[in-house]
Amino acid sequence: MFDMGWTELLVIGVVALIVVGPKDLPVLFRSVGRFVGKARGMAREFSSAMNEAADQSGVRDVAKSLKSATNPMGAALDGVKDAAKSMTEFDPDSETGKLAADRAEKAKKIQAASARAAAERKAREAAEALAKAEEYEAELARPGPEDREK
């Protein structure tokens, strides 16, 4: 509806500069910005109110059933997704829940051990690099053959 290109915006800007003047142009732009912000806020509020009303009246359920009726493959995939979700959600007191908790605990232990090993390796590499740097500094500090002749 309000599809404007750069040339239209440039013409509007030049006209605003001539009509309003360079002194009051920032004030005009600020008030236009506030107006646009308020309009967007009202539109967002209206949209959320409409979505809430649609949720309360059950329009989404009807739309979902119509969508599944027009797309049987999508409905079948939704059924598979629901079945997969029900298989991954289990009672923590069941045997499967206990095994999952045990597996999660062991995974945490493995992660901690890996992190410790990585930290030790980095510390060892840092110590080796520091030792080499000190060795090179000591080598540079020793007088060379040309310095001894003087």
N, C-alpha and C positions, 0 to 999 in steps of 0.2 A: 504494500500500500504506500509506504513512504520510502520507496526505493530511490535514493538520491546518490548520484555519483560525485566525484571530486569536483567537477566543473560547477555543478549546482551549489555545492557547499562553498566553493570559492566565490561565486556570485553573491550568495547570501552573506558571506563574511564581508565582502567589499561594501555591499549596501548597508550592512549594520555599522561598519566603520564610518561611512559617510553620514548616516542618519544619527547615530548615537554619539559618535565622536570617540577619539582614542582614549580619552580620560575615563569615560564611563563604560567602556566596552568590557573590561574585566568584571565589573559589577553585574552587567547584563548577563555575561556568560555564567557567572556564579549563580545567579537567580534562575537561569534556564536549567542549569545542572541540578539545582535543588528540586525544581519542578519535575524534571525527568526522573529523579530519584524517588520522589513521592509517588509519581505515576507508576513506576515499576513496582514499588512496595504495595500499592493498592492492587495492581494486577496479580502480584504473587499471592497476596492475601485472598483475593477473589478465587484464584485457581485452587488454593489449598482448601478453601471453604467448599468449593464445588466437589473436589475429590472426596472430602470428608462426608458430604451429603450423599455422594454416590456410594460410598462404602456403607453408610448406614442404611440406605434403601435397598441394598443388595444388587445394584446394577452390575457390579463387578462379577458377581457369581453368575448372573445371566450372560454377561459378555464372555466369561470363561467357558460356559457350557456351549454357547454358540460357536465359539472358536474351536472347541474340541469336536463339535459336530461337523464343521466345515473342513477340519484338518484331522482326519483319523490317525494319520501317522504321528502327528505331534501329540495327540492324546495318548497313543500307545507309548511314546517315549516318556511322557509325563508319568505314566503308570510304572514304567521301568525305573525312573528316577526315584519315585516314592518307595518302591520296593527296595531299591539299593539303600536308601536312607534308613529304612526300618531295619535293614540288616546291620548297619554300622552303629545304630543306637541300641545298646543293650543294657540290661540291668547290672549295676556294679556288684550286686551280691551273687550273681550267677557265676558259674564256672568260667564262662567266657569273659565276664567282667573281671574276675580275679586274674585270669591269664593276661588280659589287656593291661591291667594295672602293673603286673609283674614285668611285662614287656616294656612298658613305659619307664619303669624304674631302672631296668637294665640299660635302656637307651640313654637315660640321663647319666648313668655311671660311665658308659662308653664315651659320651660327649665330654664328660669331665676329665677322663683319662686322656682323651685326645687333646684337649685344651692344655692340660698339664704338660704333655709331651711336646707340644708345639712351643709352649713358653720356655721349657728347658732347652729345646733346640735353639731358639732365638737367643737365649742367654748365653749358651755355649758359643754361638757364632759371634755374638757381640764381644765376648771375652777374647776370642781368637783374633778378631779384628783390632781390638784394643792392644793386644800383645804385639801384633804386627806393626801397628802405628808407633808404639813405643820403641820397637826395634829399629824402625826407619828413622825415628827422631834421634835415637842414640847414635846411629850410623852417620847422620848428618852433623851431629854435634862433635864427633871425633875429627880431629884435624886431618886433612888430607895430605898427600905427599908434597904438594906445592906449598902448603902452609908450613910444613916442617922445615923447609929449606930457608925460610925467612928468619 
